[in-house]
Amino acid sequence: MILAAENLVLGNAPYRLLILQDITERIRLETELRQSQKVESVGRLAAGVAHDFNNILTVILGNASLELCKEGLDSELSASLHEVVLAAERATALTRQLLAYSRKQIIQRRPLGLNAMLEQSVATLRWLIGTHIAVDLRLAPGLPPIFADANSLDQVVMNLALNARDAMGDGGTLTFTTFTTSLAELDDAGRARHPGTEAQRFGCLAVQDTGHGMDAATLAHIFEPFFTTKDPGKGTGMGLATVYGILSQHAGWVDVESGPGCGTTFRVYFPLSKEAAEEKPALSVVAPAAPPHGEKITILLVEDENALREFVSRALGQLGYRVLSATNGQGALEVWAAHRDEIDLLLTDVVMPDSISGRQLAHRLVLDRPDLKVILTSGHSTELIETDFERQNEHVFLPKPYGASHLAKTIAAQFPTGRPNDSRSPAPALAQKRAV
């Protein structure tokens, strides 16, 4: 509240004018703006760190898994290598949470039935929640499909459910409610909090617990990465930060209501889809498993990280593949010009140190040789949001970090019958062209 005073004279009579202005809403909006800016800055830092971690973890995970494939390993050494792999996988999960928070995950948004997805998720979560907590599903009939990524929706439900479980140590009730709303139905304060929202209608999920609740000081920090009220070693503090990032990446948002002794309710808002729900994704991110084989298939490997390139080259060589390497897009074009008719598959990082990205490189080479297989890989992740080029050509994406086995299966799946026939189209002028 702001109080201002002025002296006035009306009809030769002096008056004292007092002005009271309620600035509660302004302070709330300023607080939310500062919080949003803080989250954005931390998110940018998290995305950069996660990218570097993914490259490092690929080298660690890859080399450890390669050593585990060797015969006659000492049992003590084998156990140590298994611990290395497990530690790398735990770190991998953490970097994925960081990417989710910073809105850098690879997502494949498509029409999804929120009710059906929620029923599936809750069915698998019941054993994690525990028998001391009752689960109540309140699903709105005839709910239109939302436009979302299935894996991301699962992450949201799991993180909110586990957060509720931890708040109800002595038992309670966990309620999931679905409904629809629109920007027009929000109050002025609600619309003001989401000025950049393009969607007009939203599918909503409310997750309500009967736990101990949170005070205002805790609520101010719950979406920050690594913030936790749990004892050391009991949580990473990334669960709610991940939820925040996922909703932001989906052009939605998350609201929370809580108070000490009053329980907590989270509401997540996903834009509604303009199309009917699909049964499966349009683009395959993970290739189906197949036994690794080589048969002297030739792979053009493009990776600027030296240690990572050496690991992948060594792994592919042990599997019987012939490997031609380049450190950037320009170098890859030079290798292509010399070996165009020999190369069966392009394995390239998406982000390159020069002006030619992995996607641009793939586009140029596939135009030159439409039969070329392509696997794109990255530790960033937003570089491969679904595009017409990738969807039409069915390229595979291999997210970092990955181990030797995952790498082998992904590549082998591209050649289920061995090396393709050598009926290659004549090389056009592209082979003589360098960077455009």
C-alpha positions, 0 to 999 in steps of 0.5 A, spaced: 500 500 500 502 506 498 500 513 501 500 520 498 498 526 501 497 533 498 494 540 501 489 543 497 485 549 497 477 549 495 473 555 496 478 559 501 478 552 505 484 548 506 484 541 505 488 535 506 488 530 500 490 522 502 491 518 496 491 510 498 494 506 492 494 498 492 500 495 489 499 488 491 498 486 484 504 490 481 509 487 487 506 480 485 508 481 478 514 484 479 516 478 484 514 473 478 518 477 473 524 476 477 523 469 478 522 468 471 528 471 469 532 467 475 529 461 472 531 463 465 539 464 467 539 458 471 536 454 465 541 457 460 547 455 464 544 448 465 543 447 458 550 449 457 553 444 462 548 438 460 551 439 453 558 438 455 557 433 460 553 429 455 560 429 451 564 427 457 559 421 459 559 418 452 566 417 452 566 414 459 560 410 458 562 408 451 569 406 453 567 402 460 562 398 456 567 397 450 572 394 456 566 390 459 565 386 452 572 383 452 572 376 454 576 373 460 575 379 464 578 379 471 571 379 476 574 385 480 575 389 474 569 387 471 565 389 477 569 396 477 567 397 470 560 395 472 560 401 477 563 406 472 557 404 467 552 405 473 555 411 475 555 414 468 547 412 467 546 416 474 549 422 471 546 421 464 539 421 468 541 428 471 543 431 465 536 429 462 533 433 467 537 439 466 535 439 459 528 438 461 528 444 466 532 448 461 527 446 455 532 443 451 529 436 451 528 433 444 520 432 444 515 429 439 509 433 440 503 430 437 495 429 439 495 425 446 489 423 450 490 426 457 485 421 460 488 415 457 495 417 458 494 418 465 491 412 466 497 408 464 502 412 468 498 412 474 497 404 473 505 403 473 506 408 479 502 405 484 507 401 486 512 407 487 506 411 491 505 405 496 499 402 499 499 407 504 496 412 499 489 412 496 489 414 489 483 418 486 482 419 479 477 424 476 477 424 469 473 429 465 469 425 460 470 427 452 476 431 454 479 433 447 487 431 446 492 435 448 498 437 444 504 434 447 510 429 448 508 422 451 515 421 454 515 428 457 507 427 460 510 421 463 515 425 467 511 430 469 506 425 472 511 421 475 515 427 478 508 430 481 506 424 484 513 422 487 513 429 490 506 428 493 508 421 496 514 424 499 509 430 502 504 424 505 509 420 509 503 418 514 499 416 508 493 420 505 490 421 498 493 423 492 487 426 487 488 426 479 483 431 476 483 433 468 479 438 465 479 444 460 480 451 460 481 457 456 485 464 457 478 467 457 476 463 463 482 465 467 482 472 471 486 478 469 491 476 474 492 469 470 492 472 463 497 477 465 502 471 468 502 468 461 502 474 456 506 470 450 501 464 450 499 463 443 494 457 445 487 459 447 485 453 450 488 448 454 488 441 457 489 441 464 491 436 470 491 437 477 495 433 482 492 434 489 495 431 495 493 431 503 500 432 505 504 437 510 503 443 505 509 448 504 510 455 506 511 462 502 518 461 503 518 454 500 514 456 494 518 461 492 524 456 490 520 450 489 521 450 481 529 452 482 534 446 480 537 443 486 532 446 491 530 441 496 527 441 503 529 433 503 535 430 507 541 430 504 542 424 499 534 423 499 533 427 493 536 431 487 532 437 487 530 437 480 523 434 480 519 440 480 524 444 476 523 438 470 516 439 471 517 447 470 521 446 464 517 441 460 511 445 461 515 451 458 517 447 452 510 445 451 508 453 451 504 451 457 505 452 465 504 450 472 501 453 477 501 451 485 497 452 491 499 450 498 499 452 505 502 449 512 497 443 514 493 444 507 496 440 502 498 442 495 495 442 489 499 443 482 495 444 476 499 443 469 496 446 463 498 443 456 495 446 449 489 443 446 491 439 439 487 441 433 487 434 431 485 427 433 489 423 438 494 419 434 496 412 436 504 412 435 509 418 434 510 420 427 518 420 428 522 414 431 527 417 436 530 410 438 532 405 432 529 398 434 535 393 436 538 388 431 544 384 432 551 388 431 554 386 424 559 389 420 560 386 413 565 392 411 559 397 411 563 404 411 561 409 415 562 417 415 563 419 422 563 427 423 565 429 431 569 435 433 570 432 440 577 428 439 576 423 445 569 422 443 571 421 435 576 416 437 571 412 442 566 411 436 571 410 431 574 404 435 568 401 437 565 401 430 572 398 428 571 392 433 564 391 430 567 390 423 565 397 420 570 401 416 570 408 418 572 415 415 572 420 420 572 428 419 572 433 425 567 438 422 562 439 416 567 442 411 572 436 412 566 431 411 565 434 404 572 433 403 571 426 405 565 425 401 568 428 395 573 422 395 569 416 397 562 418 395 560 411 392 563 407 398 560 411 404 553 407 406 552 411 413 553 418 415 554 418 423 554 426 425 554 430 431 548 436 430 552 442 432 559 443 428 564 448 430 564 451 423 558 454 418 556 447 416 551 444 421 550 436 422 543 437 419 545 441 413 551 436 412 546 430 412 541 434 407 546 436 402 549 429 402 542 425 402 540 430 396 547 427 392 545 420 394 538 419 396 540 412 399 545 414 404 543 412 411 543 418 416 544 418 424 544 424 427 547 425 434 547 431 439 548 432 447 544 439 446 537 436 443 533 442 441 537 442 434 533 436 432 526 438 433 522 434 428 522 437 421 519 436 414 526 433 412 527 428 418 520 426 418 520 425 410 527 421 410 526 417 417 533 419 420 534 416 426 537 420 432 542 418 437 542 422 443 548 423 447 550 420 452 550 412 449 554 406 450 557 401 445 551 397 445 546 402 444 551 405 438 552 398 435 544 396 435 542 403 432 547 402 426 546 395 425 538 396 425 539 401 419 542 394 415 538 389 417 540 385 411 547 387 411 550 392 406 546 395 401 547 394 393 552 398 390 548 401 385 549 408 386 547 414 382 552 418 378 555 423 382 553 430 380 556 437 381 556 437 389 562 432 389 566 438 386 563 443 390 565 445 397 562 449 402 556 454 399 
